[in-house]
């Protein structure tokens, strides 16, 4: 978080991590006043290297390989998933497979690519607006 507080969010020379982008998105979407009562956003931190024991324990507790980074809960009982990738980061095979399962169950899964926190926040605003249009909370 300190990197977000100390730097310009548009600075492309900073080695922004996916975690930095997600923190910026969560922070700004939770501050969003326009239509903010129509959705809630939460993030997961499934990424990361773990030893086999910890990995097995987390999997047994329900952690799912390939789970998207963020969920958007929309008024009316809808859930939308957002996968975040920094720059040209690759969607893993496990993510592709799990995203297909979610789509087959009828959920929307979005891929958000960004290089800076400002870029990530701007794109997430667009996704939120598209979601609210889809579920007819406002028109284009």
KEMAR-172563 format. One record per residue: x, y, z of N, C-alpha, C, CB in turn; residue in three letters. Coordinates in Angstrom, 1 decimal. Glycine has a CB too. Example, Ala and Ser with C-alpha at 12.3 -4.5 7.8 and 13.67 -1.06 7.14 Angstrom:
BEGIN
BASE nxx nyy nzz caxx cayy cazz cxx cyy czz cbxx cbyy cbzz code
BASE 13.2 -5.7 7.8 12.3 -4.5 7.8 13.2 -3.3 7.8 11.3 -4.5 9.0 ALA
BASE 12.8 -2.2 7.1 13.7 -1.1 7.1 12.9 0.0 7.9 14.1 -0.6 5.7 SER
//
This chain:
BEGIN
BASE nxx nyy nzz caxx cayy cazz cxx cyy czz cbxx cbyy cbzz code
BASE 0.8 -1.2 0.0 0.0 0.0 0.0 0.9 1.2 0.0 -0.9 0.0 1.2 UNK
BASE 2.0 1.2 0.7 2.9 2.4 0.7 3.3 2.8 -0.6 4.1 2.1 1.6 UNK
BASE 3.5 1.9 -1.6 3.9 2.3 -2.9 2.8 3.2 -3.6 4.2 1.1 -3.8 UNK
BASE 1.6 2.8 -3.3 0.4 3.6 -3.8 0.4 5.0 -3.2 -0.9 2.9 -3.6 UNK
BASE 0.7 5.1 -1.9 0.7 6.4 -1.2 1.8 7.3 -1.6 0.7 6.1 0.2 UNK
BASE 2.9 6.7 -2.0 4.1 7.5 -2.3 4.4 7.9 -3.7 5.3 6.8 -1.7 UNK
BASE 3.6 7.3 -4.6 3.9 7.5 -6.1 2.6 8.0 -6.8 4.4 6.2 -6.6 UNK
BASE 2.9 8.6 -8.0 1.9 8.9 -9.0 1.3 7.7 -9.6 2.5 9.9 -10.0 UNK
BASE 0.0 7.5 -9.5 -0.6 6.3 -10.0 -0.5 6.1 -11.6 -2.0 6.2 -9.6 UNK
BASE -0.1 7.2 -12.3 0.1 7.1 -13.7 1.5 6.8 -14.1 -0.4 8.4 -14.3 UNK
BASE 2.4 6.7 -13.2 3.8 6.5 -13.5 4.1 5.1 -14.0 4.7 6.8 -12.2 UNK
BASE 4.4 5.1 -15.3 4.7 3.8 -16.0 6.1 3.3 -15.7 4.5 4.0 -17.5 UNK
BASE 7.0 4.1 -15.1 8.3 3.7 -14.8 8.5 2.9 -13.5 9.2 4.9 -14.7 UNK
BASE 7.4 2.9 -12.8 7.4 2.1 -11.5 7.1 0.7 -11.8 6.4 2.7 -10.5 UNK
BASE 7.7 -0.2 -11.2 7.4 -1.7 -11.3 6.2 -2.0 -10.5 8.6 -2.6 -10.9 UNK
BASE 5.0 -1.6 -11.0 3.8 -1.9 -10.3 3.5 -3.4 -10.3 2.6 -1.2 -10.9 UNK
BASE 3.2 -4.0 -9.1 2.8 -5.4 -9.0 1.3 -5.5 -9.2 3.2 -5.9 -7.7 UNK
BASE 0.9 -6.7 -9.6 -0.6 -7.0 -9.7 -1.3 -6.6 -8.4 -0.8 -8.4 -10.1 UNK
BASE -0.6 -6.9 -7.3 -1.2 -6.6 -6.0 -1.4 -5.1 -5.8 -0.2 -7.1 -4.9 UNK
BASE -0.5 -4.3 -6.3 -0.7 -2.8 -6.2 -1.9 -2.4 -7.0 0.6 -2.1 -6.8 UNK
BASE -2.0 -3.0 -8.2 -3.2 -2.6 -9.1 -4.5 -3.0 -8.4 -3.1 -3.3 -10.5 UNK
BASE -4.5 -4.2 -7.8 -5.7 -4.7 -7.1 -6.1 -3.8 -5.9 -5.6 -6.1 -6.7 UNK
BASE -5.1 -3.4 -5.2 -5.3 -2.6 -4.0 -5.9 -1.2 -4.5 -4.0 -2.3 -3.2 UNK
BASE -5.4 -0.7 -5.5 -5.9 0.6 -6.1 -7.4 0.4 -6.5 -5.1 1.1 -7.2 UNK
BASE -7.7 -0.7 -7.2 -9.0 -0.9 -7.6 -10.0 -1.0 -6.5 -9.1 -2.2 -8.5 UNK
BASE -9.6 -1.8 -5.5 -10.5 -2.1 -4.3 -10.7 -0.7 -3.6 -9.9 -3.1 -3.4 UNK
BASE -9.6 0.0 -3.4 -9.7 1.3 -2.7 -10.7 2.3 -3.4 -8.3 1.9 -2.6 UNK
BASE -10.5 2.4 -4.7 -11.3 3.4 -5.5 -12.8 2.9 -5.6 -10.7 3.7 -6.8 UNK
BASE -13.0 1.7 -5.9 -14.3 1.2 -6.1 -15.1 1.3 -4.8 -14.3 -0.3 -6.6 UNK
BASE -14.5 1.1 -3.7 -15.2 1.2 -2.4 -15.5 2.7 -2.0 -14.3 0.6 -1.2 UNK
BASE -14.8 3.6 -2.7 -15.0 5.1 -2.5 -16.0 5.6 -3.6 -13.7 5.8 -2.6 UNK
BASE -16.3 4.8 -4.5 -17.2 5.3 -5.6 -18.6 5.6 -5.1 -17.3 4.2 -6.7 UNK
BASE -19.0 6.9 -5.3 -20.2 7.4 -4.9 -21.4 7.1 -5.9 -20.2 8.9 -4.6 UNK
BASE -21.1 7.2 -7.2 -22.1 7.0 -8.2 -22.4 5.5 -8.3 -21.6 7.6 -9.6 UNK
BASE -23.6 5.2 -8.0 -24.1 3.8 -8.1 -23.5 2.9 -7.1 -24.0 3.3 -9.5 UNK
BASE -22.8 3.5 -6.1 -22.0 2.7 -5.1 -22.9 1.8 -4.3 -21.3 3.5 -4.2 UNK
BASE -24.2 2.1 -4.2 -25.1 1.3 -3.4 -25.6 0.0 -4.2 -26.3 2.1 -3.0 UNK
BASE -25.2 -0.1 -5.5 -25.7 -1.2 -6.3 -24.7 -2.3 -6.4 -26.0 -0.7 -7.7 UNK
BASE -23.5 -2.2 -5.8 -22.5 -3.2 -5.9 -21.5 -3.2 -4.7 -21.7 -3.2 -7.2 UNK
BASE -20.9 -4.3 -4.5 -19.8 -4.4 -3.6 -18.7 -5.2 -4.2 -20.3 -5.1 -2.2 UNK
BASE -17.5 -4.9 -4.0 -16.3 -5.5 -4.6 -15.4 -6.1 -3.5 -15.5 -4.6 -5.5 UNK
BASE -15.0 -7.3 -3.7 -14.0 -8.0 -2.8 -12.9 -8.6 -3.6 -14.8 -9.0 -1.9 UNK
BASE -11.8 -8.8 -3.0 -10.7 -9.4 -3.7 -10.1 -10.6 -2.9 -9.6 -8.4 -3.8 UNK
BASE -9.5 -11.4 -3.7 -8.8 -12.6 -3.2 -7.3 -12.5 -3.3 -9.3 -13.9 -3.8 UNK
BASE -6.6 -13.1 -2.6 -5.1 -13.2 -2.7 -4.7 -14.6 -2.8 -4.4 -12.5 -1.5 UNK
BASE -5.3 -15.3 -3.8 -4.9 -16.7 -4.1 -3.5 -16.9 -4.6 -5.9 -17.4 -5.0 UNK
BASE -2.9 -15.9 -5.2 -1.6 -16.0 -5.7 -0.6 -16.1 -4.6 -1.3 -14.8 -6.6 UNK
BASE 0.6 -16.6 -5.0 1.6 -16.7 -4.0 2.2 -18.1 -3.9 1.2 -16.2 -2.7 UNK
BASE 3.4 -18.2 -3.6 4.1 -19.5 -3.4 3.8 -20.0 -2.0 5.6 -19.4 -3.7 UNK
BASE 3.4 -21.2 -1.9 3.2 -21.8 -0.6 3.9 -23.2 -0.6 1.7 -22.0 -0.3 UNK
BASE 4.2 -23.6 0.6 4.8 -25.0 0.7 3.6 -26.0 0.6 5.5 -25.2 2.1 UNK
BASE 4.0 -27.3 0.4 2.9 -28.3 0.1 1.9 -28.4 1.2 3.6 -29.6 -0.2 UNK
BASE 2.4 -28.3 2.4 1.5 -28.5 3.6 0.5 -27.4 3.6 2.3 -28.5 4.9 UNK
BASE 1.0 -26.1 3.5 0.1 -25.0 3.5 -0.9 -25.1 2.3 0.8 -23.7 3.5 UNK
BASE -0.4 -25.4 1.2 -1.2 -25.5 0.0 -2.3 -26.5 0.2 -0.4 -25.9 -1.2 UNK
BASE -2.0 -27.7 0.7 -3.0 -28.8 0.9 -4.0 -28.3 2.0 -2.3 -30.0 1.4 UNK
BASE -3.6 -27.6 3.0 -4.5 -27.1 4.0 -5.5 -26.1 3.5 -3.7 -26.5 5.2 UNK
BASE -5.0 -25.2 2.7 -5.8 -24.2 2.1 -6.8 -24.8 1.0 -5.0 -23.1 1.4 UNK
BASE -6.3 -25.7 0.3 -7.2 -26.4 -0.7 -8.3 -27.1 0.0 -6.4 -27.4 -1.6 UNK
BASE -8.0 -27.8 1.1 -9.0 -28.5 1.9 -10.0 -27.6 2.5 -8.3 -29.3 3.0 UNK
BASE -9.6 -26.3 2.8 -10.5 -25.3 3.3 -11.3 -24.6 2.3 -9.7 -24.3 4.1 UNK
BASE -11.1 -25.0 1.0 -11.9 -24.4 -0.1 -11.2 -23.5 -1.1 -13.0 -23.7 0.5 UNK
BASE -10.0 -23.2 -0.9 -9.3 -22.4 -1.9 -9.3 -23.1 -3.2 -7.8 -22.0 -1.4 UNK
BASE -9.6 -22.3 -4.3 -9.7 -22.9 -5.6 -8.6 -22.4 -6.5 -11.1 -22.6 -6.2 UNK
BASE -7.8 -23.3 -7.1 -6.8 -22.8 -8.0 -7.5 -22.2 -9.2 -6.0 -24.1 -8.5 UNK
BASE -7.1 -21.0 -9.7 -7.6 -20.4 -10.8 -8.8 -19.4 -10.5 -8.1 -21.4 -11.8 UNK
BASE -9.1 -19.3 -9.2 -10.2 -18.4 -8.8 -9.8 -17.0 -9.2 -10.5 -18.5 -7.3 UNK
BASE -10.8 -16.2 -9.9 -10.5 -14.9 -10.3 -10.1 -14.0 -9.1 -11.7 -14.3 -11.0 UNK
BASE -9.4 -12.9 -9.4 -8.9 -12.0 -8.3 -9.9 -11.3 -7.5 -7.9 -11.1 -8.9 UNK
BASE -11.0 -10.9 -8.2 -12.0 -10.1 -7.6 -13.4 -10.6 -7.9 -11.9 -8.6 -8.0 UNK
BASE -14.3 -10.3 -7.0 -15.7 -10.6 -7.2 -16.5 -9.3 -7.0 -16.3 -11.7 -6.3 UNK
BASE -17.5 -9.1 -7.9 -18.4 -8.0 -7.8 -19.8 -8.5 -7.5 -18.4 -7.1 -9.1 UNK
BASE -20.3 -8.2 -6.3 -21.6 -8.6 -5.9 -22.6 -7.4 -6.3 -21.8 -8.9 -4.4 UNK
BASE -23.6 -7.8 -7.2 -24.4 -6.8 -7.7 -25.8 -6.9 -7.1 -24.5 -6.9 -9.3 UNK
BASE -26.4 -5.8 -6.8 -27.8 -5.7 -6.2 -28.7 -6.6 -7.1 -28.3 -4.3 -6.2 UNK
BASE -29.5 -7.4 -6.5 -30.4 -8.3 -7.2 -29.9 -9.7 -7.2 -30.6 -7.8 -8.6 UNK
BASE -28.7 -10.0 -6.6 -28.3 -11.3 -6.5 -27.3 -11.8 -7.6 -29.4 -12.2 -6.5 UNK
BASE -26.6 -10.9 -8.3 -25.7 -11.3 -9.3 -24.3 -11.2 -8.8 -25.9 -10.4 -10.6 UNK
BASE -23.4 -12.1 -9.3 -22.0 -12.1 -9.0 -21.2 -12.1 -10.3 -21.6 -13.3 -8.1 UNK
BASE -20.3 -11.2 -10.4 -19.4 -11.1 -11.6 -18.0 -11.2 -11.1 -19.6 -9.7 -12.3 UNK
BASE -17.2 -12.0 -11.9 -15.8 -12.2 -11.5 -14.8 -11.4 -12.4 -15.5 -13.7 -11.6 UNK
BASE -13.7 -10.9 -11.8 -12.8 -10.2 -12.6 -11.4 -10.7 -12.3 -12.8 -8.6 -12.2 UNK
BASE -10.7 -11.1 -13.4 -9.3 -11.6 -13.4 -8.4 -10.4 -13.7 -9.1 -12.8 -14.3 UNK
BASE -7.4 -10.1 -12.9 -6.5 -9.0 -13.1 -5.2 -9.5 -13.6 -6.4 -8.1 -11.9 UNK
BASE -4.7 -8.9 -14.7 -3.3 -9.2 -15.2 -2.6 -7.9 -15.4 -3.4 -10.0 -16.5 UNK
BASE -1.3 -7.8 -15.0 -0.5 -6.7 -15.2 0.1 -6.8 -16.6 0.6 -6.6 -14.1 UNK
BASE -0.1 -5.7 -17.4 0.5 -5.7 -18.7 0.1 -6.9 -19.6 2.0 -5.7 -18.6 UNK
BASE 1.1 -7.6 -20.0 0.8 -8.8 -20.9 0.8 -10.1 -20.1 1.8 -8.8 -22.1 UNK
BASE 0.7 -10.0 -18.8 0.7 -11.2 -18.0 -0.2 -12.3 -18.5 0.3 -10.9 -16.5 UNK
BASE 0.2 -13.5 -18.4 -0.5 -14.7 -19.0 -1.5 -15.2 -18.0 0.5 -15.8 -19.3 UNK
BASE -2.7 -15.5 -18.5 -3.7 -16.3 -17.8 -3.3 -17.7 -17.8 -5.2 -16.1 -18.4 UNK
BASE -3.1 -18.3 -16.6 -2.6 -19.7 -16.5 -3.7 -20.7 -17.0 -2.3 -20.0 -15.0 UNK
BASE -3.2 -21.9 -17.3 -4.1 -22.9 -17.7 -5.2 -23.2 -16.7 -3.4 -24.2 -18.0 UNK
BASE -4.8 -23.2 -15.4 -5.7 -23.4 -14.3 -6.8 -22.3 -14.2 -5.0 -23.5 -12.9 UNK
BASE -6.3 -21.1 -14.5 -7.3 -19.9 -14.5 -8.2 -20.1 -15.7 -6.5 -18.6 -14.6 UNK
BASE -7.7 -20.4 -16.8 -8.6 -20.6 -18.0 -9.6 -21.6 -17.8 -7.7 -21.0 -19.3 UNK
BASE -9.2 -22.8 -17.2 -10.1 -23.9 -17.0 -11.2 -23.5 -16.0 -9.3 -25.1 -16.4 UNK
BASE -10.8 -22.8 -14.9 -11.8 -22.4 -13.8 -12.7 -21.3 -14.3 -11.1 -22.0 -12.6 UNK
BASE -12.2 -20.4 -15.1 -13.0 -19.3 -15.7 -14.1 -20.0 -16.6 -12.2 -18.3 -16.5 UNK
BASE -13.7 -21.0 -17.4 -14.6 -21.7 -18.2 -15.8 -22.4 -17.4 -13.9 -22.8 -19.1 UNK
BASE -15.4 -22.9 -16.3 -16.4 -23.6 -15.4 -17.4 -22.5 -14.9 -15.7 -24.3 -14.2 UNK
BASE -16.8 -21.4 -14.5 -17.7 -20.3 -14.0 -18.6 -19.8 -15.1 -16.9 -19.1 -13.4 UNK
BASE -18.1 -19.6 -16.3 -18.9 -19.2 -17.4 -20.0 -20.2 -17.8 -18.0 -18.9 -18.7 UNK
BASE -19.6 -21.5 -17.7 -20.6 -22.5 -18.0 -21.7 -22.5 -16.9 -19.9 -23.9 -18.0 UNK
BASE -21.4 -22.1 -15.7 -22.4 -22.0 -14.7 -23.3 -20.7 -14.8 -21.8 -22.0 -13.3 UNK
BASE -22.9 -19.9 -15.8 -23.7 -18.7 -16.1 -23.1 -17.4 -15.5 -25.1 -18.8 -15.5 UNK
BASE -22.0 -17.4 -15.0 -21.3 -16.2 -14.4 -20.5 -15.5 -15.5 -20.4 -16.5 -13.2 UNK
BASE -20.5 -14.1 -15.4 -19.6 -13.3 -16.2 -18.2 -13.3 -15.6 -20.2 -11.9 -16.4 UNK
BASE -17.2 -13.5 -16.5 -15.8 -13.5 -16.0 -15.1 -12.5 -17.0 -15.1 -14.9 -16.1 UNK
BASE -14.6 -11.4 -16.4 -13.9 -10.3 -17.1 -12.4 -10.5 -16.9 -14.4 -8.9 -16.7 UNK
BASE -11.7 -10.1 -18.0 -10.2 -10.0 -17.9 -9.9 -8.6 -18.0 -9.5 -10.9 -19.0 UNK
BASE -9.2 -8.1 -16.9 -8.8 -6.7 -16.9 -7.3 -6.6 -17.0 -9.3 -5.9 -15.6 UNK
BASE -6.7 -6.0 -18.0 -5.3 -5.8 -18.2 -5.0 -4.4 -17.9 -4.8 -6.3 -19.6 UNK
BASE -3.9 -4.1 -17.1 -3.6 -2.8 -16.8 -2.1 -2.7 -16.5 -4.4 -2.2 -15.6 UNK
BASE -1.5 -1.5 -16.7 -0.1 -1.4 -16.4 0.2 -0.4 -15.2 0.6 -0.8 -17.7 UNK
BASE -0.7 0.4 -14.9 -0.6 1.3 -13.8 -1.8 1.3 -12.9 -0.3 2.8 -14.2 UNK
BASE -1.8 1.7 -11.7 -3.0 1.8 -10.9 -4.1 2.6 -11.5 -2.6 2.3 -9.5 UNK
BASE -3.7 3.8 -12.1 -4.7 4.7 -12.7 -5.4 4.0 -13.8 -4.0 6.0 -13.2 UNK
BASE -4.6 3.2 -14.6 -5.1 2.5 -15.8 -6.1 1.4 -15.3 -4.0 1.8 -16.6 UNK
BASE -5.7 0.7 -14.2 -6.5 -0.4 -13.6 -7.9 0.2 -13.1 -5.8 -1.1 -12.5 UNK
BASE -7.8 1.3 -12.4 -9.0 1.9 -11.8 -9.9 2.4 -12.9 -8.6 3.1 -10.9 UNK
BASE -9.4 3.0 -14.0 -10.2 3.5 -15.1 -10.9 2.3 -15.8 -9.3 4.3 -16.1 UNK
BASE -10.2 1.3 -16.0 -10.8 0.1 -16.7 -11.8 -0.6 -15.8 -9.7 -0.9 -17.0 UNK
BASE -11.6 -0.6 -14.4 -12.6 -1.2 -13.5 -13.8 -0.4 -13.5 -12.0 -1.3 -12.1 UNK
BASE -13.7 1.0 -13.6 -14.9 1.8 -13.7 -15.7 1.4 -14.9 -14.6 3.3 -13.7 UNK
BASE -15.1 1.2 -16.0 -15.7 0.7 -17.2 -16.4 -0.6 -17.1 -14.8 0.7 -18.4 UNK
BASE -15.8 -1.5 -16.4 -16.4 -2.8 -16.2 -17.6 -2.7 -15.3 -15.4 -3.8 -15.5 UNK
BASE -17.5 -1.9 -14.2 -18.6 -1.7 -13.3 -19.8 -1.1 -14.1 -18.3 -0.8 -12.1 UNK
BASE -19.5 -0.1 -14.9 -20.6 0.6 -15.7 -21.2 -0.5 -16.6 -20.0 1.8 -16.5 UNK
BASE -20.4 -1.3 -17.3 -21.0 -2.3 -18.2 -21.9 -3.3 -17.4 -19.9 -3.0 -18.9 UNK
BASE -21.4 -3.7 -16.2 -22.2 -4.6 -15.4 -23.6 -4.0 -15.1 -21.4 -5.0 -14.1 UNK
BASE -23.5 -2.7 -14.6 -24.8 -2.1 -14.2 -25.7 -1.9 -15.4 -24.5 -0.7 -13.5 UNK
BASE -25.1 -1.6 -16.6 -26.0 -1.5 -17.8 -26.6 -2.9 -18.1 -25.1 -1.0 -19.0 UNK
BASE -25.8 -3.9 -18.0 -26.3 -5.3 -18.3 -27.5 -5.6 -17.4 -25.2 -6.3 -18.2 UNK
BASE -27.3 -5.3 -16.1 -28.4 -5.7 -15.2 -29.5 -4.6 -15.1 -27.8 -6.0 -13.8 UNK
BASE -29.4 -3.7 -16.1 -30.4 -2.6 -16.3 -30.6 -1.7 -15.1 -31.7 -3.3 -16.5 UNK
BASE -29.5 -1.3 -14.5 -29.6 -0.3 -13.4 -29.4 1.1 -14.0 -28.5 -0.5 -12.4 UNK
BASE -28.9 1.2 -15.2 -28.9 2.5 -15.9 -28.6 2.2 -17.4 -27.9 3.5 -15.3 UNK
BASE -28.9 3.1 -18.2 -28.7 3.0 -19.7 -27.4 3.5 -20.1 -29.8 3.6 -20.4 UNK
BASE -26.9 3.1 -21.3 -25.7 3.6 -21.9 -25.8 5.1 -22.2 -25.3 2.8 -23.1 UNK
//
